Amino acid sequence: MLNLFKTKVSQEDIASGLYGAVIRNRNKEPTRDNDGNILLSSSEQEKLLLSHLYELLTARNLDKAQLKLVAFYTMDNHEIKHNDELHFYMLITINEIKNISNFFSSITTENHEFFKKEFLFEKKLNPIQKTLAMAWYVEHCKAIDMVVDQTFKKIKIID
């Protein structure tokens, strides 16, 4: 886990700490609307948060941390027996991250375009449900951004 009292931290420690704090130790309940319909399952939430962390590490050119982050996620979510399987599932995960990133980058400022668009994860959500799912995502991203920004102000990466 990322030691907050260290000033010099490796990229592996950054990935491990962020993964543990943001993904592994989060609330595992699916996001539901007021009627009890599942908007985002636990695994979908993990993928969205993983994608956001990956983008934050990309913006800081932390390639080793990106790979470690994806490796942690892959090992937690797949039975890995050989390194080849790990690499295979990591490539699948990176492709999922790219698809999520492409989805968010293709959203226009026009709300009606977003509501017509198919939602992530092959879900059939109505416009209100899409808004609630996006609110969950934005709320979590803002919290993550704040923590990551403050952390990177206080540490020096030694890799």
Secondary structure, 3 states (H helix, E strand, C coil): CCCCCCCEECHHHHHHHHHHHHHHCCCCCCEECCCCCEEECHHHHHHHHHHHHHHHHHHCCCHHHHHHHHHHHHHHHCCCCCHHHHHHHHHHHHHHHHHHHHHHHCCCCCHHHHHHCCCHHHCCCCHHHHHHHHHHHHHHHHHHHHHHHHHHHHCEECC
